[in-house]
Amino acid sequence: MTREMQDRICVAVTGASGAVYGLRLVEVLLTAGVQVYLLLSDAARVVCREEMGLELPIATEAVGGFLAARYGVERELLSVYANDDWFAPVASGSNAARAMVVCPCSGGALAAIAHGMSDNLIERAADVMLKEHRLLVLVPRESPVSVIHLENMLRLARLGVRILPASPGFYHHPQRVEDLIDFVVARILDQLGLPNQLGPRWGQ
């Protein structure tokens, strides 16, 4: 299958707590054969190390091979871009992904996207999704939230952005932390229109 024929999803991981949600999403997408454009902020690398014990390679070009080997998927499915790479496909509407997920989305990233800052690749890619009227999903993981956070979410929701807080449910009787992570990832996949079997549905 050529890249042009494949579904292409951009996943951005920012510095909020909960990088495990974003990387689990990447793993599930890649396993399903979806082409993934991965954007990592510097703060996200710190969170991966502190919360997951995951030391990502310093060189951006090495991260793709590292994660592909970790997840046991084809290397060509994953493209990783530095947050200052303005030549990345997702920086232009002429080659944008079908959808973008910012997971987790920090309060700073939320504010920058809500106000069209475009000071780095994550912000620019999100701005492209907005101007091209493509699907943008933000997964904030802040608690409690301030009026500023709420106003920024409302501003983006009115533009059609899907706001999906990392708030796992418990009706599926989770037995492990991984079950809670997969609950949130499954809800993201639902927004992307991608089938998944990560957990039972309500009433099943």
Secondary structure as GFF3:
##gff-version 3
##sequence-region A 1 204
A	DSSP	three_ten_helix	3	5	.	.	.	ID=ss1
A	DSSP	beta_strand	8	13	.	.	.	ID=ss2
A	DSSP	alpha_helix	19	31	.	.	.	ID=ss3
A	DSSP	beta_strand	35	40	.	.	.	ID=ss4
A	DSSP	alpha_helix	42	52	.	.	.	ID=ss5
A	DSSP	alpha_helix	60	71	.	.	.	ID=ss6
A	DSSP	three_ten_helix	75	77	.	.	.	ID=ss7
A	DSSP	beta_strand	78	81	.	.	.	ID=ss8
A	DSSP	three_ten_helix	89	91	.	.	.	ID=ss9
A	DSSP	three_ten_helix	93	95	.	.	.	ID=ss10
A	DSSP	beta_strand	99	105	.	.	.	ID=ss11
A	DSSP	alpha_helix	107	114	.	.	.	ID=ss12
A	DSSP	alpha_helix	121	131	.	.	.	ID=ss13
A	DSSP	beta_strand	135	140	.	.	.	ID=ss14
A	DSSP	alpha_helix	147	157	.	.	.	ID=ss15
A	DSSP	beta_strand	162	163	.	.	.	ID=ss16
A	DSSP	alpha_helix	177	192	.	.	.	ID=ss17
###
